[in-house]
Amino acid sequence: MGITDPEDDPTILLVLTDGRPPRIFFQLVPESKRVKNRVHLDLGAADAATEVKRLCALGATVQAERGDWITMQDPDDNEFCLMRS
């Protein structure tokens, strides 16, 4: 497809801020999750091991580890990935 860099990928939204973290809002909907998430978050952490422990203490679980990515699931079964720096 000619995409050689994530910056060229039209499916990626990069949120740039003026030093403040981005704000993400979540809204409850009456429908249950079917198969895939409507939104998938890829998060970065300076210390992935410490962040995994923190997230697990909050109710998340590790689903898989692949190279630089740790796939996790929140208590509502939504998947997200944590990237090792």
N, C-alpha and C positions, 0 to 999 in steps of 0.2 A: 504494500500500500504506500510505500515511500516514506513511512514514519520511521525515522532513525533515532529520534530523541523524544523523551516524554513531553518536552515543551511543544513538539509538533503534533501531539496526539489530541484530536478534537474531543476525546472522551474524558480528558483530564481538566479539572478546574483547579488552578493554582490561586490560593487566596493570599494576596500581599497586604500587609497592614503596616501602619506607621509605628511598629514596635509593640503594639498591643496584640494579644492573641486574637485569632478570629472568633467571632461569635456564631454559634450554631444553635438553632432552635429545633426542638423536637415536638411533634404534635401527636397526640393520641388519635387513632382512627378506629372506627368500629370493627373493621375487618381484621381477621387474624392473618399472620404471616402465612403465605402459601408455600413457596419453595425458596426463592431467592430474596435477598434484601432489596428494598426499593433504593436504598442508598448504602454504599459500602465506604467506610472510612479507612484510610491508610494513615496511621499516626507514626510520628518519629519520636524517639526518646534518646537522650544522651546516655542513659544507663538503662538498657532494655531489661536486664535481669531484675533490677530494683522496681521498675515500672510493672513488670509482670507480677511480681509479688504484691504490689499495691493494688493492682486491678483484681487479682484473685481474692484478696482480702475483702474487696467490695462486691464479690459475687461472680466475677468473670471466670471462665475456664479456658485453658489452652486446648485448642483443637488439633493443631499441627505445627510443626516447625520445619521450614524449608529455607535453607541458605540464610539470607539476611532477614527473612520474614517469619513472624510468629502469628499464626491465625488464631484468634480468640473469639469467644462467644460471650455476650453479656447475659444477665439473668433472664432476659426476654427472648433469648435465642437469636439475637442479631449478631451476625459475624462482623468482625473488623480485624485489621492487621496492624501489627506493631513492627516497625522496622528497626533492626539493630543498626546503630551508627557505624 
